[in-house]
Amino acid sequence: MQEVKIYDTTLRDGTQAEDFSVSVEDKVRIALKLDDLGLHYIEGGWPGSNPRDVGFFREIQNYHLKSALIAAFGATCHPTKTPATDPNLKAVVAAKTPVATIFGKSWTVHVHDALRTTLDRNLNLIRDSLAYLRPQVETLFYDAEHFFDGFKDNAEYALMTLQKAVEGGAECLILCDTNGGNLPRTIQEVISAVKERLPTIPFGIHLHNDSDLAVANSLLAVEMGAIQVQGTINGIGERCGNADLVSIIANLCLKMGVPCLAPENLVKLRTVSRFVLELANIPSNKYQPFVGRSAFAHKGGVHISAVEKNPLTYEHVDPTLVGNRRRVLVSDLSGRSTIKLKARDYGLPLSKKDPVAMQVLEELKDLENQGFQFEAAEASFELLVNRAIGKGKRYFELVGFRVIDQKLSEERAPVAEATIQVKVGGHVEHTAALGNGPVNALDNALRKALEKFYPELKEMELSDYKVRVLPGREGTAARVRVLIESRDENDHWGTVGVSEDILEASWQALVDSINYKMYKAEKHNNT
Ligand SMILES: [Zn+2]
C-alpha cells in the first residue's frame, strides 16, 4: 500500500481540549519528541489567533528536526479584507514554516452564519488566500472544514470549494469531519464522490471523535486512498477529542501493512503517549488501546494459563512492538500458574512446584481475605514474594510516630503535624514535618528522616492516594484499604495497606512504596 504521511495537530487542535494546556517550552519539547518518533508534519499552532503560538514558531527555528516539517495553521482571508492585508494570513507567512495549512468553509450554513458572507465570496476567499500563500511557502495544504456535513447539505457546493482550493495551489485536500458525527458509510460515500470529481488530487483526512469512530473512519479513509492522516497523540482535543494517532499508527503499521513510521520507531509509541500526558499533567487512561497500562493485562486464571502457553490466545498484537508489556494481575481468582508467571515477570526464581510458590499463594489468599488487593499494587506483591524467598530487606526500622491534626477555629484550615523516629543501621533519626493532612504530614516526616541516608528517595513522589472503606463483617469494625501510587522519572508503582485505622493502612502502603523504590535502585545498581 501507498505510504501515509502522519500530520500531528496535538499542539494546535489538541490544545483546544478541556484541561489541556501547555507552555511554549512544553510545546517545543513535545515537537522534538514527535520528530524523534518520526512523524512527517507537526502543526505548531495558529499564529493569527494566539500569541503563544508565535513564540513557539520563533523558538522551534533554533532546532534542527530530523524528520518532521513544521506547519502553521490559519484561516482563509477575512471577507472584508484582501489576502495581502489580512493579518491572519500575514501571521502564517511570518511564522516562516515550510508548511502552511489553511482551512476554509465547505458548509453553506457556516458560510452564512459563521463567516457571514455569500457563497460566491467564500469560493473566491479560498482560491485567493491559497494563491497568495502559494509562492511564499514550500508546502501548502487545504483543510476543508466540516466537509462531510457540508457535502450532505449541498454536495455540489462542497465539491466546488475543493475545486477552488486546487486552483489556489493546494497540494493536498484534507477532508474534515469537524463535528465528528459521521458514520463510516457517509465517510465512504463522500470520499468516493470526491475521488470521482478530483481523481488526481491527493487527499487526507481529519476527524473528530464525537461518535467514537475517528480512528476507524481514518483507517477507512486510508483504505480508500488518503495519503495523509491528521490527528493528535492520545486523541486529545476539543469535546471528545480528535482521531488518536497512537492507535492509528499502530493499526496502520501492525494490521494494515501501510508504511507510515520507520519500524524501529514504533516501539517509542508508548513513551511518546505518556510524555505528552505527563507534560500536560493529565492522568493516563489505563484502558487506552495499545499503550494503556491495562492494554495487555490478564486477570482471569483461564486467560493467564492460555497466554502463558501462547500469547496469541488473548493478545491481538505483541505488546513489546509498541513499547508496552504484558501484565499478569494477581487476584484470588487465579492460581499457581499466575504466581509463577508473575514471579517470572519480575525475574524471581519460582517454579510451579516450588514450595515457596505455594507459600506465597497461601499468604496471598489470607491477605486478600483481610481486604488486601494486589491488582493495582504490584510493588507490594513483589516485596511479598521477595520476603517469601528470603530476599526481603529492611531499609529502616520504625521506632514510633505521632500525628496531630489540629483545627483551631471554624474558619481556619486544619494543620497536621507528624513526628517520627526511625532507625537506619545504628542511627536513630528523629524528625517532624507539617502537611496538608495527616497522611501527607506522615509522608513528609518519614522522607525527611530517610533522605539523609537514601538520597535517591528525592527522585520519587506520591502521584495518587485512594481510600476505600471495606464492607465490615458482622461484629467487626470496618476496615479501610489505602492504595498509593508512586512514581519517579521512569516508573510508576502501586502499593497497598489495610487496617481498621486509616493512618496505619496509609503507613503500610507508604513503607512499601519507599522500600520498593530502594529495592528498585539496588537492583538497578547491581545490573
Ligand atoms: Zn479539528
Residues whose N, C-alpha, C, O or C-beta is under 5 A from the ligand:
A	BS01	ZN	D13
